């Protein structure tokens, strides 16, 4: 929570310095997403370290095509050791890639929906027993399903 409050304060000060309006709701969403993304990246990094220690034979050692550093990866098609190196490689090709933006903003497309393993397992149990309710897309018109999500619930958060 402290990181979120600090980032909001910093963004507000920047907006004041630039003389642009500060719409707190928009910034709250962006800051919360950034903090969540950082936590997810840290979790993936820790998971990779644990897997490497458990069985490093599952990893390839490669040289980063940008910085030349040696890194370990579990997929053949990874060529860069970090988002920073990916960003520099894309910039050399004339593509601006901002890791701080969500995928929809970076690439102008809708991010795919992902059902996490625990939820998928639970859902598969229901599918096998035919106890799932009618799918929402069979009940609601498409126009309702395509509406933007109301983020006003963030007002209730102590940010």
C-alpha positions, -999 to +999 in steps of 0.1 A: +000+000+000+028+024+008+043+020-027+009+028-042+004+059-021+040+071-030+034+066-067+001+084-066+018+114-048+046+114-073+022+113-103+002+142-087+033+163-083+044+156-119+010+166-132+012+198-112+047+206-126+035+199-161+003+219-156-019+190-167-050+178-150-046+149-125-075+124-127-069+103-096-091+074-106-071+069-138-039+070-119-051+046-092-059+020-118-025+024-135-005+023-103-024-007-089-017-026-122+020-016-121+024-028-085+006-061-093+028-066-124+059-061-103+048-087-078+039-112-106+073-107-122+090-112-089+070-144-083+080-157-118+116-149-111+115-167-077+098-197-094+125-199-120+153-198-094+136-226-075+132-247-106+168-241-116+181-251-082+159-282-082+170-294-117+192-271-138+191-297-166+157-283-176+174-250-184+196-238-213+223-213-208+222-186-234+240-154-242+217-123-243+216-109-278+215-074-264+239-072-234+259-104-239+252-116-204+247-153-198+213-163-185+194-196-179+160-202-196+137-231-200+126-223-236+147-224-268+131-193-283+141-168-256+169-145-268+171-117-243+178-119-205+154-091-194+126-068-204+152-040-206+172-059-232+140-068-251+130-031-251+165-020-265+163-047-292+128-035-302+139+001-302+168-007-326+141-020-350+120+011-346+094-003-322+086+015-289+078-011-262+068+002-228+068-026-202+050-003-177+019-003-199-005-032-200-005-054-231-036-037-245-019-003-245+015-017-257+001-037-286-034-023-292-052-056-287-072-073-260-052-094-236-063-131-235-082-144-206-063-169-185-079-194-162-052-202-135-044-239-127-064-240-094-095-226-110-092-247-141-090-279-120-121-268-101-140-260-133-130-292-149-145-311-120-178-293-126-177-298-164-172-335-159-202-337-136-222-314-158-230-292-129-220-259-145-246-231-149-256-218-183-226-199-198-230-161-194-225-156-232-256-177-239-277-156-215-265-121-221-264-102-254-230-096-269-233-059-264-234-064-227-205-087-227-183-062-245-189-033-221-160-019-202-155-030-166-165-004-140-134+003-119-152+025-093-147-003-067-112+012-064-127+041-045-133+018-016-096+008-014-075+027+011-050+040-014 
